[in-house]
């Protein structure tokens, strides 16, 4: 692509900070850089027409971990590490709500429910750990987080009690990202879409960035591509595809809230009189370790089957639409926010908690700049 003099002069000259990825992390990073350095020339490069990974494709859960997820985390993390993880997610959600406003993102605290299969002993294990986890999280919430509720929504093939989280909420993902993009543009941040970074190299004072469209130099490069981080040689992050479907509107839909099933590998919620349902990565971990935004019959058929047999057993429905998003996961739950070299930094590996911690990680990434 041959650029004009004007294009080079206005968009690609004297760039102070270039951010790769216009998702939750990238946009919050840009906003924090603008707060710290109001006169800085900030450019965001986005490979998609819209943010390509998970920021516009997630289920909109304002959550910080179901009981079974926290119980599982306690097997591989210390109690303090788990407490720190939850605190970070809570702080991140608070920051998101403060930055954009509950009305803007349609935040609703309807509570979160964890459903348990009738087979296996996960429910009993979680019951045994419930008091311990509630006590562990009391410094964050000041009250018990998890309690039991009866199966009032009429789900099938599950235990007759849910684990209820009174603090969990939901947001409208599209409205959140629209508001973030608008805020960044109003602050003078430049965003170029359909530009993917293929390579970068640095000398003492600058980073040369090569893309599918052009090459240019920037003083600092900040990588906020999460699930796509391995493409830019950050090996600690693996992509994890999340497949989703949504029904057509259902008359008199009585299901309200956010719902987790099978240790959080399945999740569903109400939105606009529809059920949005995603997950199933555990059916094919290796196959879902991909950056390809397609769907598979194995997972989509399982989602549809669970809708029929478990979630909406007595309600006719039609699936209207299906899509996928790409998360960034790794051996640890802790995000990676660090300086990679003199002028290159990254904020990645959000572990499927982008809505909760994306705002915070974006700020932390910007604050690495001295």
N, C-alpha and C positions, 0 to 999 in steps of 0.2 A: 504494500500500500504506500503510495507516494503522498506525503503530507504537504500542505501549502505552507508558505511562510507564516501566515496568520495562525494556523493550527499549531505549528511548532512554538510560536511566540506566546500564544495565549494559554496553551495547555501543558506544554512539555519543556518549558524553559524556567530555570531557577526554581525547580521543585524542591521544597524543603523536606517534606515527608510524603512518601508513597505508601499507601496501605493496600495490601492485596486481599480482596474480599470485602464485599459491601453488606455482609450479614450483621447480626446483632453486635458481634465483637468489633468488626471493622468500623461500623458507624459510631459506636460509643467511643472507640479509640480516637476517631477523627474529632468528635465533639470535645473530648477532654484535651486533645492537643490544641484545639482552637481556644479553649478556656485558658490554657497555660501560655500559649504563644499566639495571641490574637492576629498578628500580622503575618503569620506563617502561610506559605503556599502549600496547601494540602491536596493531594490527588489520591482518589481511590480507583483501583482497577478491579473490575468485576467480569468474570468470564462468561456469565449468563446475561440474558436480557433482563432477568430479575435475579436477586441473590440466589446462587445456584445450589448451595449445600442443603442446609436444614432450616434456615431462618424463616423462609416463607413456606415451608413444607411441613413443619412440625404440627403436632396435635393441639398446641395451645394449652398445655397443662402448666399451671403455676404451682409446681409441686417441688418437694425437697427429698422425696424417697418414701416408699411404702414401708410398712413394718417388716415385711419379709426381705426387702432390699437392705434395710438397715441391719437386720439380724445376720444376713449374709455378709455384709461389709465387716461386721464384727469378727468374722472368722479370719480376715486377712489384714485388718487394720486395728490399731489400739482404740480404746474407748475415746481417748482424747482426739485421735485423728478423725474418728467418725463424728464426734461433736463439732470439730472444726469444719468438716465438710458440710454438715447441716447448717451451721451458722453462716457459712459463706453463701449457701443457696438462699437462705432467708434474707440475708443482707442484700444479695443481688436482686431478689424479687422486690424488696422494698425500694431499692434504687430505681428499678424499672418503673414502678408505680409512681414514684416521686417525679421522675424525669418526664414522664408522658401524661400522667393523670389517669385515674381509674376509668373515667368516662371515655377517654380517648381509646383505650385498649379494650374496653368493655370487660373490665375485671369483675368477676363475680365469685364470691367465696361461698360456693354451694357445698363445700366439703368433698373429700375424696374417700372412695370405698375400695377396699381390697377384697376380691372374691377368691375363694379357695376351692380347688377341685375336690370332688368326693373321694378320689383315690389319693393315696399317699398320706404322709403325716406332717405336711408343712403347716397346716392349721394348728395342730397340737404344739409343734415346735414354737410357732409364733406366740401362742397363748402363754407358753412357759416363759418366754422372753419379754412379754408385753410390759410388765411392771418395771423390769430392769431398764428397758428402752425409754419408757416414760420418765423414769427418774433421771436417766442420762440426759434427756432433752429438756428437763425442767429449767435449767439455767437460761435456755434460749427462749422458751415460751411462757414460763411462769405457771404452767398448768399441765395436766396430762394431755398428750397429743392423741393417743390412740385409745379407742373404746370399742365395744362390740355393739352391733345393731342387727336386728332380725332382717331376713330377706323380704323386705317390703316391695321391692320392684318386680318380684315374680320371676327371677332368673331360674333356669333349670340346671340340673347336673352340677350343682355346687353345694358346699356346706350351707346349713340353714342360718348361719350368721356371717355378717361381714365384719371386717375390721375397719372402723370409721376414723378418719383423720379430720378433725373439725377445722383445721387451718388451711386445708388445700383449696385452691381456686382454679379458675380457668380464664383465659383471655381470648380475644380475637386476634390471631396471628397476623392476618393481613392488615388489620388496622394498626397494629403495633409497628409493623415494618414500614407502612406508608408514613406514619408519624415520624419515625426515626429518619427516613430518607428526606422528608420535608424539612426537618430540623437541621440536618446536615447541610442541605442546599441553601437554606436561609442564612446559615453561618458563613457561606462562601466556600464550602468544601466542593471540589470538583469531582464528579463521578463519571467515569467512562465505562460503558458496558460493552459486552462481547469482546473483551480484551483479556486474553489469558497469558499469564507470565510463563514463559518456557525456560528461562534461565536468568541468572544474575551473577555478576562478578564485581568485586570491589577493589578500589585502591585506597590510599590513605584517607582521602577526603570525600569520596562519593561511591555510589553503587551504580553500575551500569545495568539497566534492566532490559531484557529482550522479551518481546511479546510476539503474538501471532500477527500483529498489525504494524509494529514499529519498535525502535529502540530509543532509549533516552537515559539521562542521568538524574539521579536524585541524591540528596544529602543523606537521608536515612530511609531504610526499607523496613516496613513492619508487616509481618505475615499473619493474617487472620483468616486462614482458609480452612481451619479445623479438619473436617473429614478428608480434604484434599491435600493436607500438609505433607504427606509422604511424597507427593509429586515434586515438591520443592525441597526434597532431601531432609525431611525431619522424620527419621525412622521410628520414633517412639509412638507415632500416631498411626493407627490402622483405620481405614474406612469401614463403616458399618451401615449398610443400607437398611432403611426402615420403610416397609411397604404399608400403604394406607388405602382404605376405601371409604366412601361416604354414600349413604342411602339418599333416595329421593325423600322429600318431606313426608312425615308420617303423621296422620291425623291424631290429635289428642295424645301425643307422645308423653308418657308419664315419667320417663327416665330423666333425672336431672342430677348433674354432678360429674366428677371425673372418676373413672373406674380402672383398677389394675387387676390383672389376672395372671397366674402362673409366674410369680416372682417379678412382675412388671414386664415380662416379655410380650404380653398382650395388654392393650389399653384402649379404652373407648370413652366417649362423652357425648352429651347432647350439644347440638349447635343448629340454630335456625330450624327447629322441629325435625332434625335429622339425627342419625347416629353416625359419628365418625369413629372408625375402628381401625387400629393399626397394630403391627407387631409381627410375631412369628419368625423372627430372626433365628431363634433357637432351633428351628426345624432344619436349618442348613447354614450353620455358622460360617463355614468356609465359602460357600456360594455367595453369601451376603456380605462378604469382605470385599466389596467392589465399589467403584465410583460410577458405575453405569446406572443411569436413572430409568430403569425399566422394571417391570413386574414379572413374577414367575407364577405359573399355574399352581405349584405346590403350596405356596403361601397364600395366594389369593383365594384358592379353593378352600383352604383351611379357615381363613377369616370368614368367608361366606357361610361355611358349615357351622362355625361357632355362633354366628349371628342367628342362624335358624334354630339351632338346638339349645343354646344357652342364654343368649341375650334377648332375643325377640321370639321366644318359642310359640307364642300365640298371636303374633302380629304379622300380617303380610307386609313385605317390604320389597323394594327394588333397589339394586345398586345403581347409582347414577354415574359415579366417577371413581377412578383409581389413580394413585400416583406414588412416587417414592421420594425420599430425602436421604441425604448422606450425613451420618454423624461421624464424630471422631472419637475413637476409644483407644484404650491401651491397657497395660498390665496394672496400672494404678489409676485410682479415681481422681487423683489430684491433677488439676490442669497444669499445662506447661506454659509458664510466662517467663521468658528469659531472653537475655542477649546472646545471640548466636555468634556474632563477630563484632568488629569495631562499629559497623554502621547497620547491622541487620539484627532484627528482634522478632520474636514470635509470641503469640497468645493463642494456643491451640489445645486440643484434647479436652473437650467439654463433657465427654462421657454421656451424651444424651440428656444433659441438663442445661442446654443452651439458653432456654427461656429464663431459667432461674439464675444462672451465673454469668450470662453473656455480657450484661451491662457492667458488671464488676470487673470481669476479665479485660474488657475493652479499656476501662480506666486504668487498670494495673499495667496494661501493655503501654499505654501512652506515658505513664509515670516512670517507665524505665528510661525514658529520654532525659538526659541531664541538662 
